[in-house]
């Protein structure tokens, strides 16, 4: 498989495991590897923003250096702001003041960038592109990253949304349906990983107003495992190229250990290099 102008890039989420993706994307930027189409969900959406704006190192700095400085993830935030993450910092102060996001480069880019959310009313995935409105862009990313239960619902165009990973953790099929038959898929789990946790029916008092989101949450593990099986099957068929951690990931979704995060970032950078060199040798 060769990477060309008809190849899409698919970015899985995974919370702080997304630092693996930061490493992959920094390697891509170091080697000027671009894709005409990128689709990201949750942490993949956030990291993808800095990739499209061509801000090499920005995602790593946000996820590791600023985490160590501001401690924006944890139970204190959940108690104080009813959100396990400090979204005011992540989608306000950081992109606007602390580590400014390059909106001009992002909006002028010819590359398509799609972010995935879960619609609380329908229980289905919604897919958004935004190249004009700064506030709406960050709000979509915020919705895509709004973990169920521990983060509040985010409204996009007055519609209640949560983390896109609830129903489409690896949005590969959407990339194919958008016309990109060849794809590079960046995963945040090692090959062969499957969720061992069994699905269970979400109680009716959770998201009482939104029965469809309860239903989606009740099938989350099974859907994710099915997507992983699809990815491995398409990889074996030569339809896609996957970049993933080589060993089981010890980083938690809300990990705060800076050394663990740094090691996973470095692994992402190294894994991207191995795949890219393989592609170069194959041409």
ABEGO torsion letter per residue (X at the ends): XBBBAABBBBBBBGEAAAAAAAAAAAAAAAAGBBBABBBBBEAAAAAAAAAAAGBBGAAAAAAAAAAAAAGABEAAAAAAAGBABBAAAAABAAAAAABBBBAAAAAABABBBBBBBBBAAAGBBBBBBBAABAAAAAAAAAAAABBBGABBBBBBGGBBBBBAAAABABBAAAAAAAGBABBBBBBABBBGBBBABBBBBBBAABGAABAAAAAAAAAAAAAAAAAAAAAAAAAAAGABBBBBBABBBABBAABABAAAAAAAAAAAAAAAAAAAAAAAAAX
